[in-house]
């Protein structure tokens, strides 16, 4: 139960069952409604969607050969900061609070505290006894953090190979490797409404189905999302990578022209010790310490459009880092990154090797034709995705 409460979401987490793909194979642009659940299918035949790519944090690795979905440790730094706050709460309850109370009493009511040191020891003993109860939720939180890392260490990420135009899934229990053609992957966005004692709720899921013909079953990947925009954005990022080679972490050419190319640390798809340096750079930028014009006076900075320089954002940042036990949250995230993924089978590693350009797989004629029709219908005629897919004869 504790693992479910505190573990990070994996690529197979969702709240709704997957749709039936075997008895009635779906098509891109098709909408299915079942009760309060509405499902929009985006593939098979991954056609143009016109959506803006997003959800970079869900990808653990990305290069010219493959993209990995899952296996990322994003969010662990924040979990470490919450852990540090919990430690301070325990320390405050056990030692700081009784010290402040006794100090206040000695200062304003000295007649009631003839032996302040003895009173302080007694107060600390009393407060510490009650603080021990707080170790239970603190320990549960710490256990959940550690167990989620070890659970992630057993789960393989899903790889999308753009050179082979194939998708690889490895079962975490049997270690069986499933490789399916990219154009046969079924993808959908599900929107589910529900009612609880607190009111109406809405849940969103991005799902993918990989057909295992050898075992006559479908391997489902179900990912809970905050909204439809997040679901469509994640699929657009995967599709644009596979079809056009677009990487969602690639620097914007305009930023390069302005000399604002992100550093290598900012382009890393995981959190770790480098996140400490990235946050420090942000604090310096917030105070206008890294934007140039160091030799200018305050009047000249205002004249030339520079913001006012201030070291207080950086100073506050250092104060917060001290309260967070310096690099403790970042060390925890670094450990989670190194521990939090298994070694892929040799078959997958060989499958992930680069191919000569002449051996790269190419889109099928059906996909090329459907893409052209859908893109023209959406961009030139203002049609919706569903209408464009219908124009292309996909459903």
Order of alpha helices (4+ residues) and beta strands (2+ residues): alpha-beta-beta-beta-beta-alpha-alpha-alpha-alpha-beta-beta-beta-beta-beta-beta-alpha-alpha-alpha-alpha-alpha-alpha-alpha-alpha-alpha-alpha
